[in-house]
Amino acid sequence: MTPENGCDRQDRYGRTLADVLLLDGTNVNHTLVEDGWCWWYRKYAPRDTALEGLEKDAREAKKGLWVDAAPIPPWVSRKVRRA
């Protein structure tokens, strides 16, 4: 994606950061967090209160990865493997 089509944000590796929207208006990012299948990565969406609330609700409901008492975030797992 480019600034012309609405996305000019990238992570430190040059990967595009964007919301994925389906034709029916579904925000896939929100659905994944809501269902507990991924973390809200605060570094790239620090003020996204929708994602914050969805993750909190998923944690409390023990959905998806939150079934585990102590799930390991991917960024921590990668650090451990490198060490």
N, C-alpha and C positions, 0 to 999 in steps of 0.2 A: 504494500500500500504506500501511497505517497501523500504529501500534504494536499494535493489536488483532490483526492478522494477521501480526505478526512482523517488520515492517520500519519502523523509524523513522529510518534513516540517510539523509541527503541530502547532495549536494555543495553547493558555494557558490551554485549557481544554482537550488537547490530540487529538483533531480532526484533521484529515488529511487535509492539504492544497495542492491543486493540480489544474492543468488545466484539464478540461474535453474535450477530443477530440473524435469526431465521426470518424467512418471508412472512411468517405469521406473527412476528414481533417478539418471539421468545428470545431472551438474552441467555445464550448458552453459558456464559461466565457465571451468571447468577444461578442458573439451574445446577451446575456442577457443584458450586459452593453449598447451595441449599440442600442438595442430596448427600452432602458429606464426602464427595469424591475428590475434593481438592481444597487447598488452603487459600485463604484470602492473603495474597502477598502484599503486605502493607507497604513495602518499599516502593512499589509501582502504583499503588492506589491508596495512598495514606488517608485521604479524606472521603473514601467511598463508604458512607454509612450504611448503604444498602448491603454491600458485601459483608461488612462488619456484623450487622444484625443477622444475616443469613448464616454466617459461620457460627455465631453464638448459638442460634437456635439448633443448628445441626449438631453441635457439640453436646448441648443439653439433652437432645433427643437420642444421642448416641447413634447417629446415622453414618453410614459409610465408614470412612477411616476412623471416625470417632468411636467406633465399637471398641477399638483397642484403648486400653487405659492410658497408654503413653505413646501415641503415634510419633514417629520421627519425621520431621519435615524434610523434604528432599534437599534443601540447602544445607542442613546439618549432616545428613547422610553423606552427601558429596564431600564435605569437609573431612569427615571421619575416614572415608576411603582414601583421600589424598594424603592423610597424615601417616 
